[in-house]
Amino acid sequence: MRRAKFVSQPIKGSLKEKEIRNHIPDLYISCPCGSGKKYKFCCYRAVDKEFHNPNELYLNIVKQENKKEFCMYENQDCHPPIIKAHSIQNNKILSKLAVDGHVYVASFNQNKFGGLDIKKCGKNEATIATCFCKYHDDVIFKDIDTKNYNYEEKQNFLYAYRAFSKYYYDRIVALENLRNMFKVSPNFLIANGGYERIKGLEKSVEENENIRKSFNTALDYGKYDEIKSIVITLDYEVNFATAYMSPLSFDLEGNLISDVWSLTDRLKNIYVSIFPENGKSYILISWLREDDSLELHRYRQQFQEIKDEEILIRVFNNMVACQSDNFVFSKKLLDTWGEETKNIFLMQCMSTFIAKNGRNIGQIIEKNMKEYECHFDLFLKI
């Protein structure tokens, strides 16, 4: 799930208690700003700082660069420094997609609807997170950084771990950014579902810590079969790459797998990597063995039953647009698309935050992955 961008207008003054209690019934909870104080004695009745539009508020917080530095696999072997670790391999995949050392990535643009855009970026700065020390980034991922993909169980595990690490890092930063937004403009955040989003991110961060322990324990003992994977190969190279984790809301027949709006249910997550290598493209969809279930067995079978490549590509297009915010494009793909197609893709990326007739558009698409006709193609043969 990608970060929330706000599209409504600022609020002048402070909300009335009745309006606040519609969202926060108990005023004596810990304040959503993360101060550790009770809400009643912290941000309650505070007046918002003025800003011209909500995207300006978000950008102001993001500019403060509330970055974290830690090692996902922290132990006695950690060697400083903490580095900008790539969730998509720099020397193999990013170098292949780059033109003059640059690729194109998702970015925030306060002048765009919903704030989502695509920008040119130096490949050394693309898809990074300061979540590994140099020693562990080099040692752990050696089998995918220095070896060609060869369908090995360990490689599938490492691609999933790397996709998870970016999500783990991004959720921590997103929670801190949202809490800081609450400090600045609590009334706006409350009125626009910001408190609920903070609670959702808190749940996500807590769950992710348990997932991190599962990955690290499997890594400790070399139990790479703790990851179950679907691997699909295309006989040509795509001009983009992605690595992400996402809750799996529905299977390919529209049956519910996880209620992403629940603050109590354990979500079933998938770890997805799509990348070009040596004349082929690989799509890896993985999940932890501890999440394995009849529903996920059916999900695997549903992929196996798709014989029409056009439908398969449609599913993958919809998956990436609805589930990922960690993708990299080549200039070649974007030039082929043109501005109109790029904007259609971005609108589908924002579909999670758009409703029609009271129904969430992103959820409608995810429920109908095989049928929903998207008007862009990430998998164009160029």
N, C-alpha and C positions, 0 to 999 in steps of 0.2 A: 504494500500500500504506500502510495506516495505522500509527501508532505501536503498539508492543507494550505490552500491559498484563499484569502478572504476577498469577497467581491461586493459586500454591502458597504454602507456609508458609516462614517464616524458617529459617535453619540456625544451630545453635549450634556454636561452635568453628570449626575450619577443616577443610576437606576433606582426606582422605588423598591422598597423591601418586598412587596408582593411579586414584582418582576424578578427579583433576585431569587426568591424562594421557589419560583417555578423551575429553576435550574439547580439551586443549592438549598434544599430544604433545611439542612442543619448548618447554622452559621458558626458552629463550634468545631467544624472539621479543620484539619490542617489546611492552611491557606494554599490555594493552587499555585501561588507564585513560588513555592518551595522554600519560604523563609523559615519554616519550622514553627511559626506562630499560629494561633487560631485565626481563622478567617475573620471572625468578628472583630479582632483586635489588630488586624493587619490591613488588607485591601478593601474591606467592607466600607462602603460609602465614599471610597476614594474617587476623585475626579480624574477623568482620562486626560492624558497629555494630548494636546491638539495635533492633528496631522491632516494632510489634505485628502488622502485616500488610504484605505487599508493596506494596499501594497507598499506604500511609503513606510508605514509602521513596520511591516515585515522586513523590508530592506534595511531600515535603520537598525533593527536587531541583528540581522545577518551580518551587517558591516562590522559589528563588534567582534566577529570571528570567535565565537564561544567554542573553540575547538578543544577536543580532548586528546590526550596522548597516553597510550597504554599498550601493553602487549596482550593480545588475545590468549596467547599460550604462555602466560607468565610462570616461570619457574627459576630454579637456580642457574640455568644456562642462559638466561636473558643477558644480552650484551647491548649497552647503549650504542648508538642513539635509537630512539623511536623514529621510524622513517615514514615517508609518504608511500605506503604500500598500495600497489595497484591491484584492484579487484579483477581487472582484465589485463592479461600479461602485456607488459610494455614492449619487450624486445621481439615477441612473436606476433601477437595479434594487432596491437596498436601500430607497430611499425608497418605492418602489411596494409592497414587502412589509411595511414597517414599520407598526406601530400605536403612536401616541404616541411615535414616535422609537425604537422597540425592535423587534428581530427575535429569532429563536431560532436558536442555533448549537450545534454539538457542543462538549462540555466534559468535563473530567475530574471524576469524583465518586468519592472513595475508598470510599464506602459502597455503590456499585453493583457488580454482578458485572462483572469486567473493567474497571471504572473509567469506562465510557463513559456519558454522559448528554447531555441537551439542556437548555440554560439560556437564560434571557432575557438579552439583550445590547443595549446602545445601538448603534444602527446605525453610529455613527462608529468603534466599536471592533470591528466585525465583519469577519472575513476579512482581517485586516491582516497585513502583514509589513514590517519596516523594511529594504526591499531596493531602494529607488529614492530618488534625490534628488528634490526637488520639481520641479526643472526638467525632468528626463527623464520623470517620471511625467506631467507636464502635456503635454509636447511629443509623446512617443512615442504615447500612447494617445488623442490628440485625436480621431482618426477613429472611435473607439467610444464615447468619453465624451461627445462633443458632437453626434454624428450618429446618426440612427436606423440600425438594422441594415438593410443593403440588399444582402446576399449578395456584397459586394465581396471580392476576393482579399485585399486589405490588411486588411480587418476580420477575416477568418478567421485570418490570421496573428497579428494583435494579440490576439485572444481566446486563441489557443493559447499565445502568449508569456506572457500574464498568468497563465494556468493553470499553466504551467511555473514561473514565478517563485515562486509560493507553495510549490510542491513543492520547488524548489531550496532555498529558505530553510528550510522545515520539516525537511528531511533533515539540514541542517547543525546545527540546534538539537537535533534528536533524537539525533544522534551524540554531541554534547557532553553531553547529559543522561545518555545511557546510559554514557558513559565516567565521568561523575561518580558514577553509581550503582555502577559497578565499584569506584571508589576507596573507597566507603563500605561496600559489602557484596560483595566479590569472590566469596566462596564461593556465595552465593545466586545471583549472576548466572551463574557457571559451571554450577552444577547445573541451572539452568532455561534453558539455551540462550542466555544473555546474550552469551557470547563469539562465538557464531555470528552473533548479531544485530548485534554491533558490526562483525564482518567484512563482513556484508551491507550495513550502512550505509556503511562505508568504500568499498565498491565502488560503491554508489549515488552517493555524493558525488563520486567520481572520474569516473564516467560523466556525471553532471550537469554537471560543468565542461566537458566536451567538447560537450554539448548546448547549453550557454550560449554557447559560442563559435560554434556553428552558427547559432543564432538571431541573435546580434549581428552576425555577418558578413552574413547575409541582410538584416538591417536597415540595415547600412552602405550596401549597394548597392541597396536598394529591391527586392530579389529576393523578393517576397512569394509567388511560386510555389514557393518551397522548402517550403511547407506544402501537403499534399494533404488535402482535407476532404470529409467526408460532411455534408450539411446537410439536416435534416428539419424541417419546419414543421408545427405544430399550429394549428388555427384558433380557439384559445382561450388564455387566460392561465393558466399554472400558478401555484401559490402557494408556490413554492420556487425556489431557484436553486443552482447548483453550478458550480465551476470547479476542475478537477483534472487531474493527470497520473497515469497508471498504466501499468505494464507490461501488455501484452495477452497473457494466458495462452493463451486459446483463441479460435478463431473461433466463429461462431454454430452451426456443425455439430459442435462439440466437438473439432476438430482442433487439435493443439498449435501455438502460435505462438512462445511464449517460455517457457523453463524458469525460473520466478521464483526457484527455489532454487539455481540455479547461481551460483557465484562467478567463473566465467570467461566464460560466454556473454554477448554483447551482447544486451540486451533490446530488443524492439520496443515502443516506448511510444506511447500515445495521449494526446491532450490534449482534454479534454471540457469544454464549456460548455453549460449549459442555463439559459435565462432567459426571463422574460415581457417583452413589449414591444409596445405599441400594439395590444392585442387579440389578439395571437398569442404563441406560444411557439416558441423556436428551440433545436434540439439540434445542436450542432457537434461532430463527432468528427474530429480531425485527427491527422496524423503527419508527421514530417519526410520530405522527398523522399529523403534518404540512407537511410532505413529502408524505402523503398518496395520491394515484392516481390510475387511471385505470390500469396503468402499474403494480403497486404493487399488486393490486387485482388479476390481471392475474398471477403474480408471485406466490401468495398464492395458486391459483387454480391449477397451474402447479404442485406444490408439492402434492396437494391432489389427482391429477390424476395419480401419480406414484404408481403402485401396485406391481411392481417388486422390492424387497428389494435390489437386486444386483445393479440395476440402481440407487436407492436412495443412497446407500453407495458410489457408484462411484461419484455421485454429491458431497457428503460431503467430500470425499477424495480430489477431485479437488478444492473445495472451500477452504479448510484449506491450501493446498499447495500453491495456487495462491494468497490468500488474507491475511493470518495471518503470523505474525512473533512473536506472543506471545503464545507459546504453551509449554506444559510440557509433557515429556514422562516418563513412568516407565522403569526401567531396563529390565523388563520382555519383553516388546514389542521390544526394541532395540536388545536384545539377540536373539529373535525369527527372527527378520528381518535379522540380519547380516550386515556386512559393505557394501556390494554391494547394498542392498535395501535401506539402509540409504542414500547412495550417490545418488541414483535415486530420492529419495524424495527431497534431498537438491537441485538437479538440477532443479526439477520442481518449487521449491521455488524461484529459481533465474530466472525463465522463463520470468518474467516481463522485464528483462534486456538483453534478448537474441532475436536476429532477424534472420529470415530465409527468403531469397528471398524478403527482404524488409518489411516483416510482423513481428509484435511483437508476439513471441510465447505465452507469458502469455495471451494476448488478444485472441489469437486463442483458447486456452484452455477454457478461461472463456466464450467464445461464444458457446462452444460445451461441456458443463459440463456433459451432459447425455451420450455423445458418446465417449469422450476422454478416452482411456483405460490407466489408470495409473498402474505402475508396483510396487506398494506398497499398503498396506492396513492398515490404522490407526485403523480400526474397527475389527481387527482380534479377534476371540474368542479364548482366550488362557487358 
